[in-house]
Amino acid sequence: MSAKVPSGDDDQNQYEESMLDLLFVQDTTGSQGPYIDSARNSILEICHLLQASGKLQKDGGLKVGLLGYRDYPPEEQTYIVKPYQFTDDLDVMKDNIADLKAEGGGDGPEAFSAALDHALNMEGWRLDAIKLIVVVTDAPPHGIGEPADSFPNGAPDGYENPDPLEIARVMVQNDFTLFILACEPTLSQKYRYATDFYKAMAKITSGAIYALTDPKLLSACIIGSALEGIELQALSRQYQEEIAQRFFVKKEPIGKVINDLHALMLDSQQKVTTVNAGNIYKDSPQADHNCDVWIRSQTIAEAKRNLKRVGGLKFQHNCLLNLWTTMLRFLVRASHQDIRRQR
C-alpha cells in the first residue's frame, strides 16, 4: 500500500488552513543565559515571520506557549517546571520570556522528562492545530546512564518519574512533533549518551535535532523548525493509513515503521523547508547503534542495558575549531553577566 503524495498545487491550500501551536521549552539553568537573551531579543521577530510565512491561516493561526525547567531538589530549590500558558498576544509572550532567568542547576542532567511530561499535558493545545515542541538544552535528562547523575533512576523519591521514551510514544499518538536545539559543544563533549538520546527522541516523533553552536542562531532555528514541522506533519498524514496497518495489524516493530516512514518522506517529491545548520557530528557505528537502541526500546531502563560507549571526538574536524571559538565567546559573555549581577 502506498500513499499519494500531494501535488505542489495542493500545498498552499492545505497550509492556508493550518493552525500552529508552538511550545518553546527552555532549560533555564545557569549555562543558558545567552540563549534566553537571544529568545528575549527575537521572540516578536520569530512570531511575525511565522505569521507571514504563508503556512498559517491569518486569524488564530499561531499560538505560542513557554515552559522553563530546571531540576529536582536538592540540586535546585527554585522550581522544577515553570509553565506559561499559550497566547496569541505577542506582547504577553515577550513578557513571559523576560520573566525567565538563567540560574541554578547542579549535577549536569536536568529535569527534562518532567518538563516534557508537563508540556504534553499543558492546557491550551488545540485539537486541530499542528503541535510542535521546541526544546533548547545543553544537558540530558536524569536516568539515561550518564556518570555522576544524582538521580540515576530518573527522579528522586517522592516525585513522579515519567519515562521520556513512553512520553514520545504518546506524542506520536497525539500528533506532536519534537525538535531539539542542542547547545554545542557542551551537550556532546560533556555527556556520553545525550546526543544520541535526543536524536532518537526527535526521530520517534518525526522531528529533528539541530546543533545550536551560537546563541545568535536560536531564532533562525526556531523559525526553521516550526516551518519544517508544519510541512512534515502535513506529509506524514498522507502515510497514516499505512502506519496503522503495519503497526496495529501486521505488528511490525515501531522502530522499523519509524525508519521506513523517514525513508518514504525523503523519497517523496514533496519539498520540505529545513534548517540549514549543517551536520557537525561525525559518523559513528556506536552512535548509530545507540540511537537505534533508544528507538526500539520501550523504556529507558530497557535501553540502558544495550548502550555502547562512543569513543573519540564526536564532531567533524572542520567544525571543532569553530565550536570551541563559540564556547570561548560564550564563557566570556557569561562571566560579564556574572560581574554585572554582582554589581
C-alpha positions as CSV (number, residue, x, y, z in Angstrom):
1,M,0.0,0.0,0.0
2,S,1.5,3.4,-0.9
3,A,0.2,6.8,0.0
4,K,-0.5,9.5,-2.5
5,V,1.9,12.5,-2.1
6,P,0.1,15.8,-2.7
7,S,1.0,17.8,-5.7
8,G,2.6,21.2,-5.5
9,D,-0.8,22.9,-6.4
10,D,-2.4,21.3,-3.3
11,D,0.3,22.5,-0.8
12,Q,-0.7,26.2,-0.5
13,N,-4.4,25.2,0.0
14,Q,-3.6,22.9,2.9
15,Y,-1.2,25.4,4.6
16,E,-3.7,28.3,4.3
17,E,-6.0,26.5,6.8
18,S,-3.2,25.4,9.2
19,M,-3.1,26.4,12.8
20,L,0.2,26.1,14.7
21,D,0.6,25.6,18.5
22,L,4.2,26.2,19.2
23,L,5.6,25.4,22.7
24,F,9.0,26.8,23.5
25,V,10.7,24.6,26.2
26,Q,13.8,26.2,27.6
27,D,16.3,24.8,30.0
28,T,16.7,27.8,32.4
29,T,19.8,26.6,34.4
30,G,22.8,28.9,34.7
31,S,24.5,28.0,31.5
32,Q,21.5,29.0,29.4
33,G,21.7,32.8,29.9
34,P,22.8,33.7,26.3
35,Y,20.1,31.5,24.8
36,I,17.4,33.1,26.9
37,D,18.7,36.5,26.0
38,S,18.6,35.6,22.3
39,A,15.0,34.4,22.6
40,R,14.0,37.5,24.6
41,N,15.5,39.8,21.9
42,S,13.9,38.0,18.9
43,I,10.6,36.5,20.0
44,L,8.5,39.1,18.3
45,E,10.5,38.7,15.1
46,I,10.0,34.9,15.3
47,C,6.3,35.2,15.6
48,H,5.9,37.8,12.9
49,L,7.9,35.8,10.4
50,L,5.9,32.6,11.2
51,Q,2.7,34.6,10.7
52,A,4.0,36.0,7.4
53,S,5.2,32.6,6.1
54,G,2.1,31.8,4.2
55,K,1.9,28.5,6.0
56,L,-0.8,29.5,8.6
57,Q,-4.3,30.9,8.5
58,K,-4.5,34.6,9.1
59,D,-6.8,34.6,12.1
60,G,-5.8,32.4,15.0
61,G,-3.1,30.7,13.0
62,L,-0.4,30.9,15.7
63,K,-0.4,30.4,19.4
64,V,2.8,30.3,21.4
65,G,3.5,28.8,24.8
66,L,6.5,28.7,27.1
67,L,7.9,26.3,29.6
68,G,11.0,26.8,31.6
69,Y,12.6,23.9,33.5
70,R,15.5,23.3,35.9
71,D,16.0,20.3,38.3
72,Y,14.7,18.5,41.3
73,P,15.6,19.4,44.9
74,P,18.1,19.3,46.4
75,E,20.0,20.1,43.2
76,E,17.7,23.0,42.5
77,Q,15.5,24.8,45.1
78,T,13.5,27.2,42.9
79,Y,11.3,25.2,40.6
80,I,11.2,22.0,38.5
81,V,9.0,23.4,35.7
82,K,7.6,26.9,35.2
83,P,4.8,27.0,32.6
84,Y,3.4,30.0,30.8
85,Q,0.1,29.4,29.0
86,F,-0.5,29.6,25.3
87,T,-1.2,33.0,23.9
88,D,-1.7,34.8,20.6
89,D,-0.8,38.1,22.2
90,L,2.9,38.7,21.3
91,D,3.4,41.3,24.0
92,V,2.3,38.7,26.6
93,M,4.8,36.2,25.1
94,K,7.6,38.8,25.2
95,D,6.8,39.5,28.9
96,N,6.9,35.7,29.6
97,I,10.3,35.4,28.1
98,A,11.5,38.4,30.0
99,D,10.4,36.7,33.2
100,L,12.8,33.7,32.7
101,K,16.2,33.9,34.4
102,A,19.1,31.6,33.9
103,E,20.1,30.4,37.4
104,G,21.0,27.3,39.3
105,G,21.5,23.8,38.1
106,G,23.5,21.2,39.9
107,D,24.9,17.8,38.8
108,G,24.6,18.2,35.0
109,P,21.5,16.2,34.0
110,E,18.2,18.2,34.4
111,A,14.5,17.5,34.8
112,F,13.8,17.2,31.0
113,S,11.5,14.3,31.5
114,A,9.3,16.2,33.9
115,A,9.3,19.2,31.5
116,L,8.3,17.0,28.5
117,D,5.5,15.3,30.5
118,H,4.2,18.7,31.7
119,A,4.5,20.1,28.1
120,L,2.4,17.3,26.7
121,N,-0.3,17.8,29.3
122,M,-0.4,21.6,29.2
123,E,-3.8,23.2,28.8
124,G,-4.4,25.1,25.5
125,W,-3.3,22.6,22.9
126,R,-5.9,22.8,20.1
127,L,-7.1,19.5,18.7
128,D,-6.9,20.6,15.0
129,A,-3.7,22.5,15.3
130,I,-0.2,21.4,14.3
131,K,1.5,20.8,17.6
132,L,5.2,21.4,17.9
133,I,7.5,21.3,20.9
134,V,10.9,23.0,20.5
135,V,13.4,22.2,23.3
136,V,16.6,24.3,23.9
137,T,19.1,22.5,26.2
138,D,22.7,21.6,26.8
139,A,22.0,18.7,29.2
140,P,20.4,15.3,29.2
141,P,17.6,14.1,31.4
142,H,18.2,12.2,34.5
143,G,18.3,8.4,34.3
144,I,19.8,7.7,30.9
145,G,23.1,6.3,32.2
146,E,25.4,9.4,32.5
147,P,28.1,9.3,35.1
148,A,27.7,11.4,38.3
149,D,23.9,11.6,37.9
150,S,22.3,12.4,41.2
151,F,19.1,10.6,40.2
152,P,20.2,7.6,38.1
153,N,16.7,6.2,38.1
154,G,15.2,9.4,36.6
155,A,13.7,11.3,39.6
156,P,14.2,11.4,43.4
157,D,11.9,9.5,45.7
158,G,8.6,11.2,46.2
159,Y,8.4,12.7,42.7
160,E,6.6,11.4,39.6
161,N,9.1,9.7,37.3
162,P,7.8,9.9,33.7
163,D,9.8,7.9,31.2
164,P,10.7,10.1,28.1
165,L,10.5,7.2,25.7
166,E,7.0,6.4,26.8
167,I,6.1,10.1,26.5
168,A,7.5,10.1,22.9
169,R,5.1,7.3,22.0
170,V,2.2,9.3,23.4
171,M,3.3,12.3,21.5
172,V,3.2,10.2,18.2
173,Q,-0.3,9.0,19.0
174,N,-1.5,12.6,19.5
175,D,0.3,14.2,16.5
176,F,3.0,16.1,18.4
177,T,6.4,16.7,16.8
178,L,9.6,17.3,18.8
179,F,12.5,19.5,17.7
180,I,15.7,19.6,19.8
181,L,18.1,22.6,19.6
182,A,21.2,21.1,21.1
183,C,23.6,23.6,22.6
184,E,27.0,22.5,21.4
185,P,29.8,21.6,22.1
186,T,28.6,21.2,25.7
187,L,26.0,18.5,25.1
188,S,28.2,16.2,23.1
189,Q,31.5,16.7,24.8
190,K,30.3,16.6,28.4
191,Y,27.9,13.7,28.2
192,R,28.2,10.1,26.8
193,Y,24.7,9.4,25.6
194,A,22.8,12.7,25.5
195,T,23.1,13.5,21.8
196,D,22.1,10.0,20.6
197,F,19.2,10.1,23.1
198,Y,17.9,13.4,21.7
199,K,18.4,12.2,18.1
200,A,16.2,9.2,18.9
201,M,13.5,11.3,20.6
202,A,13.3,13.6,17.6
203,K,13.2,10.7,15.2
204,I,10.4,8.9,17.0
205,T,8.2,11.9,16.7
206,S,9.2,12.7,13.1
207,G,11.1,15.8,14.2
208,A,14.8,16.7,14.1
209,I,17.8,17.7,16.2
210,Y,19.9,20.7,15.3
211,A,23.3,21.7,16.7
212,L,22.9,25.2,18.1
213,T,26.5,26.4,18.0
214,D,25.8,30.0,18.7
215,P,23.0,31.7,20.7
216,K,22.5,34.1,17.7
217,L,21.3,31.2,15.6
218,L,18.4,30.5,18.0
219,S,15.7,32.5,16.3
220,A,16.6,31.1,12.8
221,C,16.5,27.5,14.2
222,I,13.1,28.1,15.9
223,I,11.6,29.5,12.7
224,G,13.1,26.8,10.6
225,S,11.9,24.1,13.0
226,A,8.4,25.4,13.0
227,L,8.1,25.6,9.2
228,E,9.6,22.2,8.8
229,G,7.2,20.8,11.4
230,I,4.2,22.2,9.6
231,E,5.3,20.6,6.3
232,L,6.4,17.3,7.8
233,Q,3.1,16.9,9.7
234,A,1.2,17.6,6.5
235,L,3.2,15.0,4.7
236,S,3.1,12.4,7.5
237,R,-0.7,12.5,7.4
238,Q,-0.5,11.0,3.9
239,Y,1.0,7.8,5.4
240,Q,-1.2,7.4,8.5
241,E,-3.2,4.5,6.9
242,E,-0.1,2.6,6.1
243,I,1.4,3.2,9.5
244,A,-1.7,2.0,11.3
245,Q,-1.9,-1.1,9.1
246,R,1.8,-2.1,9.7
247,F,1.9,-1.4,13.4
248,F,-1.5,-2.4,14.6
249,V,-2.4,-5.2,12.1
250,K,0.9,-6.6,11.0
251,K,2.5,-6.0,14.4
252,E,5.7,-4.7,12.9
253,P,8.3,-3.2,15.4
254,I,7.7,0.5,15.9
255,G,11.4,1.3,15.2
256,K,11.2,-0.2,11.8
257,V,7.9,1.6,11.0
258,I,9.5,4.9,12.0
259,N,12.7,4.3,10.0
260,D,10.6,3.4,6.9
261,L,8.4,6.5,7.3
262,H,11.5,8.7,7.2
263,A,12.7,6.9,4.1
264,L,9.3,7.4,2.4
265,M,9.3,11.1,3.3
266,L,12.8,11.5,1.9
267,D,12.0,9.6,-1.3
268,S,8.8,11.7,-1.9
269,Q,9.0,14.7,-4.2
270,Q,7.5,16.9,-1.5
271,K,9.7,20.0,-0.9
272,V,10.2,20.4,2.8
273,T,11.8,23.5,4.4
274,T,14.8,22.5,6.5
275,V,17.1,24.3,8.8
276,N,20.5,24.8,7.1
277,A,22.5,24.1,10.2
278,G,24.9,21.6,8.7
279,N,25.8,18.3,10.2
280,I,28.6,18.8,12.7
281,Y,28.5,15.2,14.1
282,K,30.9,12.5,13.0
283,D,29.5,9.3,11.6
284,S,29.9,6.6,14.3
285,P,28.7,3.0,14.3
286,Q,28.4,3.2,18.1
287,A,26.3,6.4,18.0
288,D,24.1,4.9,15.3
289,H,23.7,1.7,17.5
290,N,22.7,3.8,20.5
291,C,20.2,5.8,18.5
292,D,18.6,2.6,17.3
293,V,18.5,1.2,20.8
294,W,16.7,4.3,22.1
295,I,14.1,4.0,19.2
296,R,13.5,0.3,19.7
297,S,13.3,0.3,23.5
298,Q,10.0,0.8,25.3
299,T,11.6,2.3,28.4
300,I,14.8,4.0,29.5
301,A,15.7,1.1,31.8
302,E,15.5,-1.4,28.8
303,A,17.7,0.8,26.6
304,K,20.4,1.4,29.1
305,R,21.4,-2.2,29.2
306,N,22.3,-2.2,25.5
307,L,24.1,1.1,25.0
308,K,27.7,1.4,23.7
309,R,30.3,3.9,24.7
310,V,31.1,6.3,21.8
311,G,34.9,7.0,21.8
312,G,36.9,9.9,20.5
313,L,35.7,13.2,19.2
314,K,32.0,13.4,18.2
315,F,32.4,16.3,15.8
316,Q,33.8,16.6,12.3
317,H,37.3,18.0,12.5
318,N,36.5,21.1,10.4
319,C,33.8,22.0,12.9
320,L,35.8,21.7,16.1
321,L,37.7,25.0,16.0
322,N,34.5,27.0,15.3
323,L,32.8,25.2,18.2
324,W,35.5,25.9,20.7
325,T,35.7,29.5,19.5
326,T,32.0,29.8,20.1
327,M,32.4,28.3,23.5
328,L,35.1,30.8,24.4
329,R,32.8,33.7,23.4
330,F,30.0,32.0,25.4
331,L,32.2,31.8,28.6
332,V,33.4,35.4,28.3
333,R,29.8,36.6,27.9
334,A,28.7,34.6,30.9
335,S,31.5,36.0,33.0
336,H,30.5,39.5,32.1
337,Q,26.9,38.8,33.1
338,D,28.1,37.5,36.5
339,I,30.1,40.6,37.0
340,R,27.1,42.8,36.2
341,R,24.9,40.8,38.6
342,Q,27.4,41.2,41.4
343,R,27.4,45.0,40.9
